[in-house]
Amino acid sequence: MPVDYLLSHFVTLFVVVDPIGLAPIFLAVTHGLPHSARRQIALRACMIAGLVLAGFALGGDWLLGELGITIPAFRIAGGLLLFATAFDMVLGSRRAREAKTAELALEEHVRNLAAFPLAIPLMAGPGAITATVLLAGQAARSPYQLAILIGIIAAVLIICGIVFLLASRIEKAMGITGNIVLSRLLGVLLAALAVQYVVDGIRVIVAG
């Protein structure tokens, strides 16, 4: 399998999930909890998000078929949705909205922080699910490529777990300015990937 294929898939999921950007939110929703509780929440959130994304990777193509949606059409729609996510990242509104969601969840669901809002919708949100289904659609004819995609999902979520466990150190090391700059750069990169999805979808429809 070409290295650029692996890199493209990994970068897509990494940018959409945005482990570094989720670090401050993880600190916010687990504020005041002991280190052991934070570790359990981090591991559980990664497991739940992994199951959700893996489920869409394995069953997303079947679901599209049942709904009568072609891969090119979903690729265009998914690209537009990912572009909206990237637009929010560049403008900074995504982080503010996620922080507000996390704050509300903390008040109402203290015991379920791993499932909501960390796993869903912050880690395995609409953007990540859309990207997963798109990538799975490209690999649907090859069990080997699907296995690689599952491995990439696992790798991204393992990185999430590591970032969560080191969240306080990462936040101090990068500072406010560093977090803002990184979020903007990742947003621009995601926007470019989203446009590429739309272009690829249109190209297939025109060729067909």
N, C-alpha and C positions, 0 to 999 in steps of 0.2 A: 504494500500500500504506500503511495507517495507520501513523502514527509509533508508536503504542502496541504494534502488532504487532512492529515491528522492535525496539523497546526491550525488550519481554517476552522475545523470543528471545535477544537479546544478553545481557540480565541473567542469564537462566537458564544459558546456557553459561559466562558469565564467573564466576558464583558457583560452579558445579560444578567447573570447571577450577581456579579460585582461583589466578591467576598470582602475586599478592602473597604468598599463603601458601606457594607453592612456592619462593620466593626463598631462604629459609634452607636448604631441602633441596638446592637446586642448589649452594649454597655448600659444603654438607657433602660431597656426592658428588664435587665437583671440587676439593676441598681440596688444595692443594699443586701444582696444575696451572698452567702458564703461561696468560696472558691469551688467547693465540692458540688454545690447546687448548680453553679454556672457550668461546670464541666458536664454534668448530667444533661442539662438543658441543651448544650451545644451538640453533644453526641446524638441525643434524641431528635433534635431538629434536622440534623444532617441525614439521619436514617429515614425520617418521614419524607423529606424532600427528595431523597434518592429513590424511594419507592414510587412516589408520584411521577417523577420524570421518567423513570425506567418503564413504568406502566404505559405512559404516552409514547415512549420510543418503540415499545413492542406492539401496542394496539392502536397507535395513531393512524397508520395507513389503513387498517381495517375500518376504523371509525369514519375516515374520509370516504371510503368506498361505500359504506352503508348510507352515508348522507348524499352520495352522488357528487362529491366534490373532487375535482382533479388536483393532482399535485401542483401543476403550474398555477392554477387559480389560487390554491392555498398559499403558494409561495409568494404570489403578488400581495395577497391580503396580509400574510404574515410579515412581509417586508415593510408594508405600510405601518403595521402595528409596532414593529421593532423601531421603525424610524420615529414614531411618536414617543417611544420610550427614550430613544437617544436625544430627542429634542428636549424632553424634560430634564435629562441628565445635564445637558449643556447649559440650560437656563437655571438649573439648580432647584427647580420646583419638585422634582421627584423625591429628593432627599427630605424636603420639608413635609411632603405628603406622607412618606413612609414613617417619619418620626411621629407625626400626629396619629397615624394608625397604631403605632407601637404604644404610644402613651395611653390611648383609649383601651387597648387590649390589656395593658398592665393593670388597669383599674378593675376590669371585669373578669379577667381570666388568668389570675396569678398562677394557678396550678397547671395551666395549659399553654405556657409560653412557648414551649418547643413546637407545638402544632400550629399555634396562632399567636402572634403574627410571624414568627421566625420562619418556619417551614413553608407555610402558606399564609399570606401571599408574597412574602419578601424574597424567599429563596426559590421556591417553585411557583412563581407568579405567572401571569399571562404571557409576559415576554419570554420567560424560560420555557414554558410549555410550548409556545408557538415555535421557538427555535428548535426545540427537541423534535417536534413533529416534522418540521421542515428537513432537518438533518436525517431523521429516520426515513423520510420519503426518498431521499437520495440513495439510502442504503437498503431499501426494502427488499431488493432482489438478492441480497447477499447476507446470509446468516453471519458470516465472518465480519462484515462491516457493521452489522447491528451489534455484535459482541464488542467490537472496538468502540462503538458509540456508548454502550453501557459502561465500558471502562473509562471513557472520557468523562461521563457524568459522575462516576465514582471519584475520579481524580479531582474534579472541580469541587465536589462536596467535601472531600478530605481536606482540600485547601481551605474551604470555609470553616471546617472544624478547627484547623490549626489557627486560623486568623481569630476565631472567636476566643480560643484559649489564650491567645496573645494580644487580645484586643486592646487592653489598657496600655501595653507597651508600644504597640503600633501607633495608637492615637497620639501618644506623647512624642514619639520619634518623628512622625510626619508633620504634626502641628496642624492648625486650622487651614493655613494656606496650602500646605501640601495635599491635604484631603480634597480641597476645592479644585486644585489644579488637576489632580489625578482623575477626579470625577468628570471634569470637562473633557480631558483627553480621551477617556474611555467612551464618553458620549459621542465624540466625533468619529472614533473608530467604529462604533456600533452603527452610526448613521451610514457610513460607507458600506458596511456589510449589508445593511437593510436595502440600500439602493441596488446593490448587486443582486439580491434576491428578486427584486422587482424586475430588473433587466433580464435575468435568467428566465423568469416566468413568462414574460412577454415574448422573449426569443423563441421559447418552445411552442407557445400558442401560434405565433406567426409561421414558424416552420411547419407546424402540423396542419 
